[in-house]
Amino acid sequence: MQRIKLEGTTIGDLYIKEYLGNKKYLTVCTKCGAEKVKQSGNLAKGWGTTCDADKPNMQDLVGTKVYEWEVLKYLGDKKYLCRCSCGKEKEVFRYNLIRGDSKSCGHWHRTFGDLTGRVFGEWTVLRKVGYNYECRCSCGKIAIKTSSDLTSGKSKSCGHGYNTFTDISGQVFGLWKVLGYLGNQHYLCECSCENRTRASIRKADLLSGATKSCGCASKKMAARTLMERYGEIGPNKVSNPRSQEQVQAVLNAESLSNFIDKLNDSKLTPMKLAKHLGLQLSRTLVLLHEFGLEDKVRIYSSLSNPENDLLEYVRSIYSGHIVENDRLVLSGKELDIYLPDKKLAIEFDGSYWHSSIFKEKNYHFKKSVACGKVGINLIHIFEYEWSDPIQRSKLEIFLADRLNQHKEIYARNLDVQEIDADKARVFLNTNHLQGYTNSKVSLGLVNKLTQELLGIMTFGAPRFTSDAEYELIRLCYLPNLTIVGGTQRLFSYFLRTYKPKSIVTYADLAKFTGNIYLSLGFKLVNGANVTPNYVWFSTSDGKVMSRYQSQKHKLLAAGLGKYGSTEDEIMQNTGHIKIYDAGQLKFLWKSGGEA
C-alpha cells in the first residue's frame, strides 16, 4: 500500500519536515523549535504532538541542581539538557532526575579503576582475571569475584565464618530466640510473637539476617527499621521522605479522615489526595479502601456516574423487564443489570473498584463462567471503554444489536466473495468492537444486486499458538441484521477452498459466549482459557495503555523507569492502575471432527 505523504503538513504543534524511512518522520515543534523523530502511527493518532515546553511544571527543574546534574535547558519530550559536575553534558529524562535514578554522567563509576591490591571485607584482591578479580579470603581460600560484588559489599568473605561451629544457643536474632542445637548447622528457634512459633532455622540464615521472624511481623519490622533509619515508612520515599504530618495521616482511619477534612476540597480525587500524602496512587487507594473512606473523595472525575449512564442507555433501547443490582441469580453476587427475558446480564466494571487493587486477575473470568453455568450471557462493559467516545458508540450499537429485533436475510440469497485488505479494514474498524487485525484471507457476504458488504469472516496464521494451521480471527456483521446461515456459509466456503487441517479461534468472554463456534464443529479446549489480558488506566487523564504499549523495554526507552524496576512498579509510579478483562475461551476445529 502506497505511503501517505505527511511532509510539509502540521499535526498539533509539530511541522512534518522529512520522511526518514521505516515509518518515521523528522518533525520540528512550531512552539519551541525542538526537532523530534516520530512514528507515523503516533502522528496519525495525535500522540505526543503537543508541545509541553511552556508548561510551568516542565520548567521547574531548569536552573536547579539535582545531585551532580545542573539542569540547563528543557528540550521537550520530558528531556532536559544537563551538565555533570565533571563538565560532561547529556540529555536526561525528567522521571530519572526526579526519582534519583540518574545522579551523574557515571564518571564516578570509572574512578574504581583496577582493584588489584585493595581489601574488601576479608577479601584481598590479588589480580585481574578478564573482567573479574582473583581474591584471597582471610582464611586463605582463593575465589573469583566480580567488581560489583566487591565494591557493593555483597561479598565480604568466602563464608568460612558460617561453616565454623560456634554454639549460638540462647542468642536472639530479630524475633527469633535460639533454644538449642539440632545438628547439621540447624537450631531450634522460637519467635517472640504472640503465636510463639517454633521452627528449625539454619545458622547461616540467622547470622546473615535472612530470617528475622516467623513472618508475623515482617511488615511492622520493615516499617520500624525504615522509620528509625530514615524517618519514613514507605521504601520508595526514603530518598524523598514525607513530612511528619503526612506520615501520621495514614496511621489509622481517624487520622486520615481528619487529614482529608483539613484539605477542605470538595473536588478531592484519589490522585490529588495521593499528592497531598506524598504516596503512590495505588497505596492511597488501598488505604481508602482499608479505612472505609471512599466516600470522602470523588472516585469519578465528573459529576455524573457512568454506571447510571449505561443503565439509562439500556432503558432507552429496551422496553422489557430490567432488574437492577440482582443478587438472586448468582446466590448473593451482584449483577448490575439483569434482563430475565433475554437471559442476559450487563456488568459495569468501574476502573477504580474493578482494578487489580481490589479484584484478583481472574475475577471477571470467574463471574462470566458462573453466569454461563446458569444459562446467562454476562456482558462486561469496562468504564474506560464506555468513557471513550468512539468505543462507546460501538458498544451502544453492540448492545442495541443484542436487545432488539433484527431484519432477517437468508445467506443463500447472498454471494461469498474474497475481500481485499482495505475493504476488510474499513468494515471491521467500523463494525467490530476490536477493529481490524491483519489476516491472510477475508471472506465477505455480499448483496448480489447492490454489492453491499453485509458480513465478514477473516483467517490468518495463529497468533498465540502453534497447534493449528489457521486462526479464525474476526467474525462480524452489520448491526440490526441477522443473516440466517451466514456464518455456516462463510465457514463452509473456507473449508472447501483452503482445505485446512486445523483451525483455532477464541471467544472474548467479556462480550461473547463462543457458542457460534460450537455450531461450526469447533470443540472447546478444556483448561485452555487464555490468561486474562489487562490494560493500564491513567488516573490523571483517563487514557488507557495496552499491555503491549506498556512492555518494559518500551517504558525504559521512553525514560519512564530504570532497569531494576518491574513493569508494575513503573506504571504505578506514573499514576496508573491495572485492570484485567474476563479472559478468553479457546476453540479448536480439526478435519474429520477430531479435537
C-alpha positions, 0 to 999 in steps of 0.5 A: 500500500502506497505511503501517505505523504505527511511532509510539509503538513502540521499535526498539533504543534509539530511541522512534518519536515522529512520522511526518514524511512521505516515509518518515521518522520523528522518533525520540528515543534512550531512552539519551541523549535525542538526537532523530534523523530516520530512514528507515523502511527503516533502522528496519525493518532495525535500522540505526543504532538503537543508541545509541553515546553511552556508548561510551568511544571516542565520548567521547574527543574531548569536552573536547579541542581539535582545531585551532580546534574545542573539542569540547563535547558528543557528540550521537550519530550520530558528531556532536559539538557544537563551538565555533570559536575565533571563538565560532561553534558547529556540529555536526561529524562525528567522521571530519572532526575526526579526519582534519583535514578540518574545522579551523574554522567557515571564518571564516578563509576570509572574512578574504581579503576583496577582493584588489584591490591585493595581489601574488601571485607576479608577479601584481598584482591590479588589480580585481574582475571578478564573482567573479574578479580582473583581474591584471597579470603582471610582464611586463605581460600582463593575465589573469583569475584566480580567488581560489583560484588566487591565494591557493593559489599555483597561479598565480604568473605568466602563464608568460612565464618558460617561453616565454623561451629560456634554454639549460638544457643540462647542468642536472639536474632530479630524475633527469633530466640535460639533454644538449642542445637539440632545438628547439621548447622540447624537450631531450634528457634522460637519467635517472640510473637504472640503465636510463639512459633517454633521452627528449625532455622539454619545458622547461616540464615540467622547470622546473615539476617535472612530470617528475622521472624516467623513472618508475623511481623515482617511488615511492622519490622520493615516499617520500624527499621525504615522509620528509625533509619530514615524517618519514613515508612514507605521504601520508595520515599526514603530518598524523598521522605514525607513530612511528619504530618503526612506520615501520621495521616495514614496511621489509622482511619481517624487520622486520615479522615481528619487529614482529608477534612483539613484539605477542605476540597470538595473536588478531592480525587484519589490522585490529588489526595495521593499528592497531598500524602506524598504516596503512590496512587495505588497505596492511597487507594488501598488505604481508602479502601482499608479505612472505609473512606471512599466516600470522602473523595470523588472516585469519578472525575465528573459529576455524573456516574457512568454506571447510571449512564449505561443503565439509562442507555439500556432503558432507552433501547429496551422496553422489557423487564430490567432488574437492577443490582440482582443478587438472586441469580448468582446466590448473593453476587451482584449483577448490575443489570439483569434482563430475565427475558433475554437471559442476559446480564450487563456488568459495569466494571468501574476502573477504580473498584474493578482494578487489580487493587481490589479484584484478583486477575481472574475475577471477571473470568470467574463471574462470566463462567458462573453466569454461563453455568446458569444459562446467562450471557454476562456482558462486561462493559469496562468504564474506560471503554464506555468513557471513550467516545468512539468505543462507546458508540460501538458498544451502544450499537453492540448492545442495541444489536443484542436487545432488539429485533433484527431484519432477517436475510437468508445467506443463500440469497447472498454471494461469498466473495474474497475481500481485499485488505482495505475493504476488510479494514474499513468494515471491521474498524467500523463494525467490530468492537476490536477493529481490524487485525491483519489476516491472510484471507477475508471472506465477505457476504455480499448483496448480489444486486447492490454489492453491499458488504453485509458480513465478514469472516477473516483467517490468518496464521495463529497468533498465540499458538502453534497447534493449528494451521489457521486462526479464525480471527474476526467474525462480524456483521452489520448491526440490526441484521441477522443473516440466517446461515451466514456464518455456516456459509462463510465457514463452509466456503473456507473449508472447501477452498483452503482445505485446512487441517486445523483451525483455532479461534477464541471467544472474548468472554467479556462480550461473547459466549463462543457458542457460534463456534460450537455450531461450526464443529469447533470443540472447546479446549478444556483448561485452555482459557487464555490468561486474562489480558489487562490494560493500564488506566491513567488516573490523571487523564483517563487514557488507557495503555495496552499491555503491549504499549506498556512492555518494559523495554518500551517504558525504559526507552521512553525514560519512564523507569530504570532497569531494576524496576518491574513493569508494575512498579513503573506504571504505578509510579506514573499514576496508573492502575491495572485492570484485567478483562474476563479472559478468553475461551479457546476453540479448536476445529480439526478435519474429520471432527477430531479435537 
